[in-house]
């Protein structure tokens, strides 16, 4: 691939040569000797200086590429001495070219420093030995490049499965009997209150990372793996991104329903109560729950390829216990990846947090984004299967539950995923 800079340099040098020929060699006046003496050095320095400058520029580009590789390799090491040595190993061969022109050694010209966020910054400086500019006293052109890389640390590579946004005392309450396990999930708790969370004895929370922004908490026993306080929690990944539908004033379904089996079409469902213990099947599509939809104890809900939308904080899908619930988000369309979400474009709605209870106590499988940032969620569910979720709540209470979760990676509106590779950030 041709270099535009080199092309310009060649054009400039050619002009200088033509100028010398036509102005000096073609000159027939008596001032030939004087003009030659004055112009030839100037033009040679101008043409040659251009060569020096562009050559130095090319060397700086090569320095940047090599330093990027060196810092990315070094960032994978955890020990400071090993980081420095790794960077040195990458730079040694490159640095050996024209090294005799340097007054400082490579360890003096290459610095590696760890930053507060865990990233690694390298700075490399060296001189370009000028050939033509040396005629006017510029023997060296100083060059410097900088690169910053961030490597995943323990837990950083995990996807966030639960975001707890409320900056409140006891934003997370883990009661006795909780058994929450995940190989790849992290939980992000944004509270800096005292205490940010409480964990009682007889419970197990074993996730890739339990990241708490604050430093004060109460742990009365139990097992909590990979806790990190004063942690850089991830922000709400869906804020302002989910498309809120218009809500029709007419209702597709409403009132009290008696029977053993129901199939609901997509639409608006207004204050619906299902008596008995029916099987309720939601057809694929958008189902707007306006007011409360209540399923009595022992009911079964099947919602595959479904998105539930709550237009205010008082709307909810509530089960009275012993519920078997299977809910999966659409895999295509406008609401791809969204299993449940609520209206957040209304400031009044946002300032009026309300409770939301998951009561799938016989068995529950969730798959998709569950976006309820205005809800204080209570989770009472038990399941022998794994839910794949990305859940956002205001606060959460975990009661006696057997909960196996892993990250939802079905696409849609992104979310916070962990990078498994070192990446350049500057």
FIRO-892266 format. One line per field, with one value per residue (C-alpha): residue number from 1; x, y, z. Coordinates in steps of 0.5 Angstrom, whole numbers, plus 500, padded with zeros to 3 digits. Example, Ala and Ser with C-alpha at 12.3 -4.5 7.8 and 13.67 -1.06 7.14 Angstrom:
2
num c(1, 2) .
px c(525, 527) .
py c(491, 498) .
pz c(516, 514) .
END
This chain:
426
num c(1, 2, 3, 4, 5, 6, 7, 8, 9, 10, 11, 12, 13, 14, 15, 16, 17, 18, 19, 20, 21, 22, 23, 24, 25, 26, 27, 28, 29, 30, 31, 32, 33, 34, 35, 36, 37, 38, 39, 40, 41, 42, 43, 44, 45, 46, 47, 48, 49, 50, 51, 52, 53, 54, 55, 56, 57, 58, 59, 60, 61, 62, 63, 64, 65, 66, 67, 68, 69, 70, 71, 72, 73, 74, 75, 76, 77, 78, 79, 80, 81, 82, 83, 84, 85, 86, 87, 88, 89, 90, 91, 92, 93, 94, 95, 96, 97, 98, 99, 100, 101, 102, 103, 104, 105, 106, 107, 108, 109, 110, 111, 112, 113, 114, 115, 116, 117, 118, 119, 120, 121, 122, 123, 124, 125, 126, 127, 128, 129, 130, 131, 132, 133, 134, 135, 136, 137, 138, 139, 140, 141, 142, 143, 144, 145, 146, 147, 148, 149, 150, 151, 152, 153, 154, 155, 156, 157, 158, 159, 160, 161, 162, 163, 164, 165, 166, 167, 168, 169, 170, 171, 172, 173, 174, 175, 176, 177, 178, 179, 180, 181, 182, 183, 184, 185, 186, 187, 188, 189, 190, 191, 192, 193, 194, 195, 196, 197, 198, 199, 200, 201, 202, 203, 204, 205, 206, 207, 208, 209, 210, 211, 212, 213, 214, 215, 216, 217, 218, 219, 220, 221, 222, 223, 224, 225, 226, 227, 228, 229, 230, 231, 232, 233, 234, 235, 236, 237, 238, 239, 240, 241, 242, 243, 244, 245, 246, 247, 248, 249, 250, 251, 252, 253, 254, 255, 256, 257, 258, 259, 260, 261, 262, 263, 264, 265, 266, 267, 268, 269, 270, 271, 272, 273, 274, 275, 276, 277, 278, 279, 280, 281, 282, 283, 284, 285, 286, 287, 288, 289, 290, 291, 292, 293, 294, 295, 296, 297, 298, 299, 300, 301, 302, 303, 304, 305, 306, 307, 308, 309, 310, 311, 312, 313, 314, 315, 316, 317, 318, 319, 320, 321, 322, 323, 324, 325, 326, 327, 328, 329, 330, 331, 332, 333, 334, 335, 336, 337, 338, 339, 340, 341, 342, 343, 344, 345, 346, 347, 348, 349, 350, 351, 352, 353, 354, 355, 356, 357, 358, 359, 360, 361, 362, 363, 364, 365, 366, 367, 368, 369, 370, 371, 372, 373, 374, 375, 376, 377, 378, 379, 380, 381, 382, 383, 384, 385, 386, 387, 388, 389, 390, 391, 392, 393, 394, 395, 396, 397, 398, 399, 400, 401, 402, 403, 404, 405, 406, 407, 408, 409, 410, 411, 412, 413, 414, 415, 416, 417, 418, 419, 420, 421, 422, 423, 424, 425, 426) .
px c(500, 503, 504, 501, 507, 512, 509, 509, 516, 518, 514, 517, 524, 523, 521, 527, 531, 528, 529, 536, 537, 533, 535, 542, 545, 541, 543, 548, 549, 555, 552, 552, 557, 554, 547, 550, 554, 547, 542, 545, 546, 539, 535, 539, 537, 530, 529, 533, 530, 523, 526, 529, 522, 518, 523, 522, 514, 515, 519, 514, 509, 513, 514, 507, 505, 511, 509, 502, 504, 509, 504, 498, 503, 505, 498, 497, 502, 500, 507, 510, 517, 514, 510, 517, 521, 515, 515, 523, 522, 518, 522, 529, 530, 526, 530, 537, 536, 541, 541, 548, 546, 542, 545, 540, 539, 532, 530, 531, 527, 522, 517, 511, 506, 500, 494, 489, 483, 488, 490, 498, 501, 507, 512, 517, 522, 528, 531, 531, 538, 538, 542, 540, 538, 545, 548, 544, 545, 539, 543, 537, 529, 526, 520, 516, 509, 505, 500, 495, 492, 487, 487, 481, 482, 479, 471, 472, 471, 464, 458, 453, 447, 444, 445, 442, 442, 439, 443, 440, 441, 440, 440, 441, 438, 440, 436, 437, 436, 439, 443, 445, 450, 453, 460, 460, 455, 457, 452, 453, 451, 451, 449, 454, 450, 451, 450, 450, 448, 446, 447, 445, 447, 445, 446, 450, 452, 457, 458, 464, 464, 460, 462, 459, 461, 460, 465, 460, 456, 453, 455, 452, 455, 454, 458, 459, 464, 469, 466, 469, 468, 470, 468, 467, 460, 458, 452, 445, 446, 439, 438, 434, 435, 429, 423, 417, 410, 404, 399, 392, 386, 382, 384, 385, 383, 380, 377, 376, 377, 375, 378, 383, 387, 388, 391, 392, 394, 399, 395, 393, 391, 388, 387, 386, 385, 385, 382, 383, 390, 390, 395, 396, 400, 402, 403, 409, 409, 408, 404, 402, 400, 396, 394, 395, 395, 394, 395, 393, 397, 399, 398, 403, 405, 408, 411, 416, 418, 414, 416, 412, 411, 409, 406, 407, 410, 403, 403, 405, 405, 404, 403, 400, 405, 407, 408, 411, 413, 417, 419, 423, 425, 423, 429, 428, 424, 423, 423, 429, 432, 427, 423, 420, 421, 417, 416, 422, 421, 416, 420, 414, 414, 421, 421, 416, 419, 414, 415, 415, 415, 418, 414, 415, 416, 415, 420, 422, 426, 427, 431, 432, 433, 429, 429, 425, 429, 423, 422, 424, 424, 423, 425, 422, 423, 426, 428, 433, 434, 439, 436, 440, 438, 441, 436, 436, 432, 432, 433, 433, 431, 433, 429, 429, 431, 435, 437, 442, 443, 448, 449, 444, 447, 441, 443, 438, 440, 447, 448, 455, 459, 466, 472, 476, 482, 487, 485, 488, 484, 489) .
py c(500, 507, 512, 519, 522, 519, 521, 528, 528, 525, 530, 536, 533, 533, 540, 542, 538, 542, 548, 547, 545, 551, 557, 555, 550, 554, 561, 565, 571, 573, 572, 564, 563, 567, 564, 557, 558, 561, 556, 549, 548, 551, 547, 540, 541, 543, 537, 532, 535, 533, 526, 526, 528, 523, 518, 520, 520, 513, 510, 513, 509, 503, 505, 505, 499, 495, 499, 497, 490, 490, 493, 488, 483, 486, 487, 480, 479, 481, 482, 489, 486, 481, 486, 490, 485, 482, 489, 489, 483, 486, 492, 489, 487, 493, 498, 495, 499, 505, 504, 506, 513, 513, 516, 512, 505, 501, 501, 508, 510, 505, 506, 501, 504, 501, 505, 506, 502, 496, 498, 499, 505, 504, 510, 509, 515, 514, 519, 519, 520, 525, 525, 532, 536, 535, 540, 545, 542, 538, 531, 528, 528, 526, 521, 519, 514, 512, 506, 503, 496, 493, 486, 482, 481, 475, 476, 482, 478, 475, 478, 482, 478, 482, 490, 493, 500, 503, 507, 505, 502, 494, 494, 487, 482, 475, 471, 464, 458, 462, 458, 462, 459, 461, 460, 466, 471, 477, 481, 489, 493, 500, 502, 506, 506, 503, 497, 496, 489, 484, 477, 472, 465, 459, 461, 461, 466, 463, 467, 470, 476, 480, 487, 492, 500, 501, 498, 497, 491, 486, 479, 474, 468, 464, 463, 469, 468, 473, 479, 486, 492, 499, 496, 499, 497, 497, 502, 500, 498, 499, 506, 510, 504, 500, 502, 503, 502, 506, 503, 502, 504, 498, 491, 485, 481, 483, 481, 474, 468, 461, 455, 450, 453, 459, 462, 469, 473, 479, 485, 489, 485, 489, 487, 480, 474, 467, 463, 455, 453, 454, 453, 460, 460, 467, 467, 470, 477, 483, 483, 489, 488, 494, 493, 487, 480, 475, 467, 463, 458, 452, 455, 454, 460, 458, 465, 463, 468, 473, 480, 483, 490, 494, 501, 504, 501, 498, 494, 487, 479, 476, 469, 467, 461, 454, 457, 453, 459, 458, 465, 466, 473, 473, 472, 477, 483, 490, 487, 482, 479, 483, 478, 484, 491, 497, 504, 509, 515, 518, 522, 521, 513, 513, 516, 512, 505, 499, 492, 486, 479, 473, 467, 461, 457, 450, 452, 458, 458, 465, 467, 474, 481, 483, 491, 493, 499, 502, 495, 493, 485, 479, 473, 467, 462, 455, 451, 445, 449, 455, 461, 466, 473, 480, 483, 490, 492, 498, 493, 485, 481, 473, 469, 461, 459, 455, 459, 457, 463, 464, 470, 472, 472, 472, 479, 484, 491, 489, 489, 489, 483, 481, 482, 475, 479, 484, 491, 498, 503, 509) .
pz c(500, 498, 504, 502, 506, 502, 496, 498, 500, 493, 490, 494, 493, 485, 485, 489, 484, 478, 481, 482, 475, 472, 477, 477, 472, 466, 469, 465, 468, 472, 479, 478, 483, 488, 487, 487, 494, 497, 494, 493, 501, 503, 497, 499, 507, 505, 501, 505, 511, 508, 508, 515, 518, 514, 516, 523, 522, 519, 525, 530, 527, 528, 535, 536, 534, 537, 544, 543, 543, 548, 553, 551, 553, 559, 562, 562, 567, 575, 578, 576, 575, 570, 567, 565, 563, 558, 555, 555, 551, 546, 545, 545, 537, 535, 540, 537, 531, 531, 539, 538, 537, 544, 550, 555, 555, 553, 561, 561, 555, 556, 563, 565, 570, 573, 573, 579, 574, 573, 566, 564, 561, 557, 555, 550, 547, 543, 537, 530, 527, 522, 516, 512, 518, 521, 517, 521, 527, 528, 529, 532, 532, 539, 538, 544, 544, 549, 550, 555, 555, 560, 562, 565, 572, 576, 576, 571, 565, 567, 565, 570, 571, 576, 577, 584, 582, 589, 593, 599, 606, 605, 598, 598, 603, 603, 608, 610, 606, 599, 594, 589, 584, 578, 574, 570, 573, 577, 581, 581, 587, 587, 594, 598, 604, 611, 610, 603, 604, 609, 609, 614, 616, 612, 605, 599, 594, 589, 583, 579, 583, 588, 586, 591, 590, 598, 603, 609, 610, 615, 614, 619, 616, 610, 604, 599, 594, 590, 594, 592, 596, 594, 587, 580, 579, 572, 570, 568, 561, 558, 561, 555, 550, 550, 546, 550, 546, 546, 551, 548, 552, 550, 553, 550, 556, 563, 569, 573, 569, 571, 567, 567, 561, 557, 551, 551, 545, 545, 547, 553, 559, 564, 572, 570, 576, 574, 579, 580, 578, 571, 565, 562, 555, 552, 545, 542, 542, 546, 552, 556, 563, 565, 573, 576, 573, 579, 578, 584, 587, 583, 576, 570, 566, 559, 556, 550, 545, 549, 552, 558, 559, 565, 563, 571, 577, 580, 574, 575, 574, 580, 583, 589, 590, 588, 581, 575, 570, 564, 560, 554, 550, 543, 539, 533, 532, 536, 543, 541, 548, 552, 557, 562, 562, 565, 563, 565, 561, 566, 572, 577, 575, 576, 583, 586, 587, 588, 590, 585, 587, 584, 587, 582, 588, 584, 579, 574, 568, 565, 559, 557, 560, 566, 566, 573, 575, 579, 583, 590, 588, 592, 590, 593, 587, 586, 580, 578, 571, 570, 568, 563, 565, 565, 571, 573, 579, 585, 591, 592, 597, 596, 601, 601, 594, 590, 584, 578, 574, 568, 563, 558, 551, 546, 543, 543, 547, 549, 556, 560, 557, 559, 555, 555, 552, 553, 550, 548, 552, 549) .
END
